[in-house]
Amino acid sequence: VLLKWVAMGVVLHRRSYFRSGWNILDFIIAVLGFIGIFLNSGGAQVVRVLRLFRSVRGMTFVRGFRTLITTVLVSISGLCSVLLLVSFLLVLFTLLGMQLWSGSFDARCYFRTGDVVHLVQNVTAACSSGSSGRPCGFGQECEIFPFIYTEPVYNFDNVWNAALTTFTMMSLDDWPLRQQQAMFVSGWGAWVYFALLILLCHYLAYN
């Protein structure tokens, strides 16, 4: 670093050392390596991990790689509008999912023996007490039993779980299972929500 300062200058003229982003990266890595000498084992390990970024600097000697990295960095600013669109769709479908199915994925069939309630065993599918959705068997009723059967994360019971569920479905992760549960609760019309989610969020916004 010191030799480059002597040869190129520090910062005053246009081709000086600190006028290049790659040289700044080299300087930061060198400083972190020097600091790591005086740190304890935990801090030194963190510094060693950060020094791995120096490998990126070495790859710039490959023809065209510097241009590729520069293009990616420049394009990040242009992706802000896409990020805003994805965020808007995420919030929209999260709130819509909460409005439609908050707590309803916990609905299960049960039957009574006197005053004792017995849940139907070995049934993980939600049910519906209305005319649409999945009905219960003969002599059984459908009721919501909070936090008994619902997966601890993938549901629409609160805004955090609903946002995570919506985000995973936007990436096509297990969305058929969520659609099946929603159709068991509210009927076949639930497919409209999931079709719009996949079409708008995954195929349009992501691509």
Buried (B, 14 or more C-beta within 10 A) or exposed (E): EEEBBEEBBEEEEEEBBBBEEEBEBBBBBBEBBEEBEEEEEEEBEEBEEEBEEBEEBEEBEEEEEBEEBEEEEEEEEEEEEEEEBBEEBBEBBBBBBBEBBBBBBBBBBBBEEEEEEEBBEEBEBBBBBEEBBBBBEEEBEBBBEEEEBBBEEBBBBEEEBBBBBBBBBBEEEEBEEBBBBBBBBBBEEBEEBBEBBBEBBBEEBEE
